Amino acid sequence: MFVPRVDNRPYFAPLLIALIAIAWFSLFIWGESPYGRFLSHDELGHVDIGLNAEGVGIALVFVAGWTVMTIAMMLPTSLPLITMFARLVGRRSDHMLLSGLLIAGYLAIWTIFGALVHTADRGIHAAVSEVGWLEDNSYGIAAATLLLAGVYQFTPLKYMCLDKCRSPMSFISGHWHGGNARAEAFRLGVHHGLFCVGCCWSLMLLMFAVGVGNIGWMMLLGGVMAVEKNMPWGRQLSLPLGVVLVFAGIGLLLLGGPADCAHHAGC
């Protein structure tokens, strides 16, 4: 097991925090701009995205917005691992590049996840628009999303991925060997991203139930994931959170949803 010498660089963490702050500010500005609808899945569902220049451009705008959202929401949950890695490689001349490659690998996984889920969401939009029963009972899709997110909180896979995310030093030691440093740094980010998605995908899926561009829900869910992954008692949050989500899903199924659920509840 390879554990490199630690070097405390005073400026990396402030730079990373500044990047996250800029991402949040950018999301706020984006939401107020004409491009805000391209981060709002309910409005984007009515935009025709074909295999043409305009369609590709719209898809790229969504991917860019999702990536900024990932920086704002998910990088804070991984600050311990990222800053620890930055200290471990701090004496190298290419330490900033290596840290950047780690972050790039991490964000790449979340970007792929966003693209896949958005594609599925567009398919649901299409199904709702063509099936009368789904259009009249679209709250059921939001309820199913809540139930899925809640049930996943109880699964062994959730806890396995969560434990990986909660052990940054052992994770780095298991994936960083100092060989091909640049490739290893990127792979470390990719592997961490995979476990992070495994831990948090169901909670991020809720963004498609409440509105991808909703700043308030971004902050709430981002805070929950940060606590779950990093606080000493964070692991104990998973079970009650799952219970709340399951009951919320059951309640929505029993009580029904508002008439405009299709515009606000992931359908």
C-alpha positions in Angstrom: 0.0 0.0 0.0 1.5 3.3 -1.1 0.9 6.4 1.1 2.8 9.5 -0.2 4.3 12.2 2.0 1.8 14.8 3.1 2.3 18.5 2.3 -0.1 21.1 3.5 -0.6 23.6 0.7 -2.6 26.6 2.1 -4.2 27.7 -1.1 -5.8 24.7 -2.8 -8.8 24.4 -0.5 -9.7 28.2 -0.8 -9.5 27.9 -4.6 -11.7 24.8 -4.6 -14.2 26.5 -2.3 -14.1 29.6 -4.6 -14.9 27.3 -7.5 -17.9 25.9 -5.7 -19.1 29.4 -4.8 -18.8 30.5 -8.4 -20.8 27.5 -9.5 -23.6 28.4 -7.1 -23.5 32.0 -8.3 -23.5 30.8 -11.9 -26.6 28.6 -11.3 -28.5 31.5 -9.8 -27.6 33.8 -12.8 -28.4 30.9 -15.2 -31.8 30.4 -13.6 -32.7 34.1 -14.1 -31.4 34.1 -17.7 -33.3 33.0 -20.9 -31.1 29.8 -20.8 -32.6 28.8 -17.4 -35.3 26.7 -19.1 -32.6 24.4 -20.5 -31.8 23.3 -17.0 -35.4 22.9 -16.1 -36.5 19.4 -17.1 -40.2 20.2 -17.2 -39.7 23.0 -19.8 -36.9 21.1 -21.6 -39.3 18.2 -22.1 -41.3 20.4 -24.5 -38.2 21.5 -26.5 -37.6 19.4 -29.6 -34.0 18.0 -29.5 -33.2 16.3 -32.7 -30.0 15.2 -34.4 -29.4 18.6 -35.9 -27.2 21.5 -35.0 -29.8 23.2 -32.9 -30.7 20.0 -31.0 -27.1 19.2 -30.3 -26.6 22.8 -29.1 -29.5 22.5 -26.7 -28.2 19.2 -25.4 -24.7 20.7 -24.8 -26.3 23.6 -22.9 -28.1 21.1 -20.7 -24.9 19.1 -20.1 -23.0 22.4 -19.3 -25.7 23.4 -16.8 -25.8 19.9 -15.2 -22.0 20.0 -14.9 -22.1 23.4 -13.1 -24.8 22.0 -10.8 -22.6 19.0 -10.1 -19.7 21.3 -9.1 -22.1 23.2 -6.8 -23.8 20.2 -5.2 -21.4 17.2 -5.4 -17.9 18.7 -5.1 -18.6 19.9 -1.5 -19.5 16.3 -0.6 -16.1 15.2 -1.7 -13.9 18.0 -0.3 -12.2 15.7 2.2 -10.9 13.3 -0.4 -10.0 16.1 -2.9 -8.1 18.2 -0.4 -6.4 15.2 1.1 -5.2 14.1 -2.4 -4.0 17.7 -3.0 -1.9 17.6 0.2 -0.5 14.1 -0.7 0.8 15.3 -4.1 1.5 18.8 -2.9 5.3 18.5 -3.3 5.1 17.5 -6.9 5.6 20.2 -9.6 2.5 19.0 -11.3 0.3 18.9 -8.2 -2.3 21.3 -9.5 -2.7 19.3 -12.7 -3.1 16.1 -10.8 -5.7 17.6 -8.6 -7.5 18.9 -11.7 -7.4 15.5 -13.3 -8.9 14.0 -10.2 -11.8 16.5 -10.2 -12.2 16.0 -14.0 -12.6 12.3 -13.6 -15.1 12.7 -10.8 -17.2 15.3 -12.7 -17.1 13.1 -15.9 -18.9 10.3 -14.1 -21.6 12.7 -12.8 -22.0 14.3 -16.2 -22.5 10.8 -17.8 -25.1 10.0 -15.1 -26.9 13.3 -15.8 -27.0 12.7 -19.5 -28.4 9.1 -19.0 -31.1 10.2 -16.5 -32.1 13.2 -18.6 -32.5 10.9 -21.6 -34.8 8.6 -19.5 -36.7 11.7 -18.3 -37.4 12.8 -21.8 -38.7 9.3 -22.6 -41.1 9.7 -19.6 -42.2 13.0 -20.9 -43.0 11.4 -24.3 -44.9 8.6 -22.6 -46.9 10.9 -20.5 -47.9 13.1 -23.5 -49.1 10.0 -25.4 -50.8 8.0 -22.7 -53.9 9.6 -21.3 -53.9 7.7 -18.0 -50.3 8.7 -17.3 -51.1 12.4 -18.1 -54.0 12.3 -15.7 -52.1 10.5 -12.9 -48.6 11.9 -13.5 -48.1 12.3 -9.8 -47.6 8.6 -9.7 -44.2 9.0 -11.4 -43.1 11.4 -8.7 -44.3 9.0 -6.1 -42.4 6.2 -7.7 -39.3 8.3 -7.7 -39.7 9.0 -4.0 -40.3 5.3 -3.2 -37.3 4.2 -5.3 -35.0 6.8 -3.6 -36.3 5.7 -0.2 -36.0 2.0 -0.7 -32.5 2.3 -2.0 -31.4 3.9 1.3 -31.9 0.4 2.9 -29.9 -1.6 0.4 -26.4 -3.1 1.0 -25.1 -1.4 -2.2 -26.0 2.0 -0.8 -24.0 1.3 2.4 -21.1 -0.2 0.6 -20.7 2.9 -1.6 -21.3 5.2 1.3 -18.6 3.6 3.4 -16.2 4.0 0.5 -17.0 7.7 0.3 -16.6 8.1 4.1 -13.1 6.7 4.0 -11.1 9.1 1.8 -7.6 8.1 3.0 -8.0 4.4 2.6 -9.7 5.0 -0.8 -6.7 7.1 -2.0 -4.3 4.5 -0.7 -6.0 1.8 -2.6 -6.1 3.6 -5.9 -3.0 5.8 -5.9 0.4 4.1 -6.4 2.5 6.9 -7.9 3.1 5.2 -11.2 1.6 6.9 -14.2 0.6 9.8 -12.1 -1.7 11.7 -14.5 -3.6 8.6 -15.6 -3.9 7.4 -12.0 -5.2 10.8 -10.8 -7.9 10.7 -13.4 -8.8 7.1 -12.7 -8.9 7.9 -9.0 -11.5 10.6 -9.8 -13.4 8.2 -12.0 -13.5 5.5 -9.3 -14.5 7.9 -6.6 -17.2 9.3 -8.9 -18.6 5.8 -9.5 -18.9 5.1 -5.8 -20.3 8.6 -5.2 -22.9 7.9 -7.9 -23.6 4.5 -6.2 -24.1 6.3 -2.9 -26.1 9.3 -4.1 -27.8 8.6 -7.4 -31.2 8.0 -5.9 -31.1 11.4 -4.0 -29.9 13.2 -7.2 -32.8 11.5 -9.0 -35.1 13.5 -6.7 -33.9 16.6 -8.6 -35.9 15.3 -11.5 -38.9 15.0 -9.2 -38.7 18.6 -7.8 -37.2 20.4 -10.8 -33.6 20.2 -11.9 -33.1 24.0 -11.8 -34.6 24.5 -8.3 -31.8 26.2 -6.3 -33.5 25.6 -2.9 -33.8 21.9 -3.5 -30.2 21.8 -4.8 -29.0 23.3 -1.5 -31.1 21.0 0.6 -30.2 17.8 -1.2 -26.5 18.8 -1.5 -26.4 19.5 2.3 -28.0 16.1 3.1 -25.5 14.3 0.9 -22.6 16.2 2.4 -23.7 15.4 5.9 -24.3 11.7 5.0 -20.9 11.3 3.5 -18.7 13.4 5.9 -20.2 13.9 9.4 -19.3 11.4 12.1 -23.0 10.5 12.5 -23.8 10.9 8.8 -24.2 7.1 8.2 -27.0 7.1 10.8 -28.9 9.6 8.6 -29.5 7.1 5.8 -32.1 5.0 7.5 -34.4 7.8 8.7 -34.0 9.5 5.4 -35.2 6.4 3.6 -38.2 6.2 5.9 -39.2 9.8 5.2 -38.9 9.3 1.4 -40.9 6.0 1.5 -43.7 7.6 3.5 -43.6 10.7 1.2 -44.0 8.4 -1.8 -46.8 6.5 -0.2 -48.5 9.7 0.9 -48.4 11.1 -2.6 -49.8 7.9 -4.1 -52.7 7.9 -1.6 -53.5 11.6 -1.7 -52.9 12.1 -5.4 -51.1 15.1 -6.8 -51.9 18.6 -8.2 -53.1 18.9 -11.7 -49.9 20.4 -12.8 -47.7 17.7 -11.4 -46.3 16.9 -14.8 -44.6 20.3 -14.7 -43.1 19.9 -11.2 -42.8 16.2 -10.3 -40.4 14.5 -12.7 -42.9 13.6 -15.4 
